[in-house]
Amino acid sequence: MLPRAAPTGGVNIVRGRGAASLAIKARSAVTGKKSWRRNRADKERRLIAAFDRILQRDGVQGVGINPVVKEAGVGKALLYEYFGGLHGLAAAWAKNTQFLPSDEEVGGSDRQLYASQSTADQLTGNYRRFARALRRRPRTLEILANELTQSTQLTRTLEDIRSDYGKGLAKYFTRPEEYASDEAIALQIVMYAAVNYLAMRSRTSPRYFHLRLDTEEGWQVIDEMIGQVIALVLGQPDSS
């Protein structure tokens, strides 16, 4: 009797099965990675949404790490992993809810026109547009008012975020040497504080001397004052 021949292609079958197994594992790894990313993005959204709900429901005094993770149903460790803590979460919330005016709202949409303006005209336009943008944000104004009456971890965090935002306005400067003068720096500090305060008062106590801060007529007067003050300090006429 002749010996039985070995099955042909046996090695290939084994190799084929091994390759298929590796392909399945690779697909599983990719799928798992995508699933993890989707899961993380979902939990980040849940944390930001929980932050927002608590802020609306309980005010700034109710927002903290423990209330947020409880509201979101997400572990505290993940909040720190994703955002680094309350400051990072508040910054993400501020970005997603337009807590502060956008670049276009402050600098305008025509960057070439903006670059051609004098420093005085640029600053005047910046603060006029910034004031209008703040007045369209009642929740932001409410938080600003809370900062004056009570200091919490959240108000301090949001104050830091606004401070960073203010420093970031330097990206609009087309003549850094003029903006860096002592007069220009002092002017910007005073104007930023004045616009914030007047916008905040427009909701809480709108009568200010002879002005009505809850009317367009009142803000037209303030717009004129902004231009006059900036022109006087910088020694450049207001052409707007």
SVG drawing of the C-alpha trace seen along z (x, -y; Angstrom):
<svg xmlns="http://www.w3.org/2000/svg" viewBox="-34 -115 42 117">
<polyline fill="none" stroke="black" stroke-width="0.4" points="0.0,0.0 1.3,-3.4 1.8,-5.8 -1.1,-8.4 0.0,-11.7 0.0,-14.7 -2.8,-17.2 -1.6,-19.9 -1.9,-23.5 -1.9,-22.7 0.7,-25.3 -1.1,-27.9 -4.3,-27.1 -2.6,-27.7 -0.9,-30.8 -4.2,-32.0 -5.9,-31.6 -3.1,-33.5 -3.3,-36.4 -7.1,-36.5 -6.7,-36.5 -4.2,-39.4 -6.6,-41.3 -9.5,-40.9 -7.3,-42.0 -6.2,-45.1 -9.8,-46.0 -10.8,-45.5 -8.0,-47.8 -9.1,-50.5 -12.7,-50.1 -11.9,-50.2 -9.8,-53.3 -12.6,-55.1 -15.1,-53.9 -12.8,-55.3 -12.6,-58.6 -16.4,-58.8 -16.8,-57.8 -14.4,-60.5 -16.0,-63.1 -19.4,-62.1 -18.2,-62.4 -16.6,-65.7 -19.9,-67.0 -21.7,-65.6 -19.3,-67.4 -19.7,-70.7 -23.4,-70.4 -23.6,-69.5 -21.4,-72.6 -23.9,-74.7 -27.0,-73.3 -25.7,-73.8 -24.6,-77.4 -28.1,-78.2 -30.0,-76.4 -27.8,-77.2 -25.7,-80.1 -21.9,-80.5 -22.0,-79.5 -23.4,-76.1 -20.7,-75.1 -17.8,-72.8 -16.0,-69.6 -18.3,-67.3 -21.6,-68.8 -20.5,-68.7 -19.4,-65.0 -22.5,-64.0 -24.7,-65.9 -22.8,-64.4 -22.6,-60.9 -18.9,-60.9 -16.1,-59.9 -14.0,-62.7 -10.8,-61.2 -12.0,-61.6 -12.8,-65.3 -9.2,-65.8 -7.9,-63.6 -9.9,-65.5 -9.8,-69.1 -7.1,-69.2 -9.6,-70.4 -12.3,-73.1 -10.3,-75.8 -10.0,-73.7 -13.6,-72.7 -14.7,-76.3 -12.5,-77.3 -14.1,-74.6 -17.5,-75.8 -16.6,-79.4 -15.5,-78.5 -18.5,-76.3 -21.1,-78.8 -19.4,-82.0 -19.0,-83.3 -16.8,-86.0 -17.0,-87.9 -15.5,-86.2 -12.5,-87.6 -14.8,-88.8 -17.1,-90.6 -14.1,-92.6 -11.8,-93.1 -14.4,-93.3 -14.7,-91.1 -12.5,-93.3 -8.9,-92.8 -7.3,-94.8 -9.5,-97.8 -8.6,-97.3 -4.9,-97.2 -5.1,-100.5 -6.7,-102.4 -4.8,-104.5 -4.1,-103.0 -6.7,-105.4 -9.4,-104.2 -8.5,-100.6 -8.9,-100.9 -12.0,-102.9 -13.6,-100.3 -12.4,-97.5 -14.1,-98.9 -17.3,-99.9 -17.7,-96.5 -16.7,-94.8 -19.4,-96.8 -22.1,-95.8 -21.0,-92.1 -21.1,-92.1 -24.6,-93.6 -25.8,-90.6 -24.6,-88.2 -26.9,-88.5 -25.4,-85.4 -21.9,-86.8 -23.1,-90.0 -24.8,-88.1 -21.5,-86.3 -19.6,-89.6 -22.1,-91.0 -21.6,-88.0 -17.8,-88.5 -18.4,-91.9 -20.7,-90.4 -19.1,-87.0 -15.8,-85.3 -15.9,-81.6 -13.6,-79.2 -15.6,-79.6 -15.7,-83.4 -11.9,-83.4 -11.5,-80.9 -13.7,-82.8 -11.8,-86.0 -8.6,-84.3 -10.1,-83.2 -11.3,-86.8 -7.8,-88.1 -6.2,-85.7 -8.8,-86.8 -7.9,-90.4 -4.2,-89.6 -5.1,-87.8 -6.5,-91.0 -2.8,-91.8 -3.2,-89.7 -5.1,-92.6 -2.3,-95.0 -0.8,-96.1 1.7,-98.6 3.0,-96.9 5.3,-99.8 2.3,-102.2 0.2,-99.7 3.1,-99.0 3.5,-102.6 2.7,-103.4 -0.1,-105.6 -1.7,-103.0 -1.4,-100.2 -3.0,-102.4 -5.7,-103.5 -6.6,-99.9 -6.9,-98.8 -9.2,-101.7 -11.3,-101.3 -11.7,-97.5 -12.8,-98.0 -15.2,-100.8 -16.9,-98.9 -17.3,-95.8 -18.8,-97.9 -21.2,-99.9 -22.3,-96.8 -23.0,-95.1 -24.9,-98.0 -27.1,-98.0 -28.8,-95.0 -28.6,-95.5 -28.9,-99.3 -29.3,-101.0 -29.6,-104.6 -26.1,-106.1 -25.9,-109.8 -27.9,-111.3 -27.5,-108.2 -29.8,-105.2 -27.6,-102.2 -30.5,-100.1 -31.1,-102.2 -29.3,-102.6 -29.3,-106.4 -27.4,-106.0 -24.8,-103.8 -24.4,-106.2 -23.3,-108.8 -20.9,-106.3 -19.5,-105.4 -18.7,-109.1 -17.0,-109.3 -14.9,-106.2 -13.6,-107.8 -12.9,-111.2 -11.0,-109.7 -8.8,-107.5 -8.1,-110.3 -7.1,-112.6 -4.8,-110.1 -3.1,-109.0 -3.0,-112.4 -4.7,-111.1 -8.0,-112.5 -11.0,-110.2 -12.0,-109.8 -14.9,-107.5"/>
</svg>
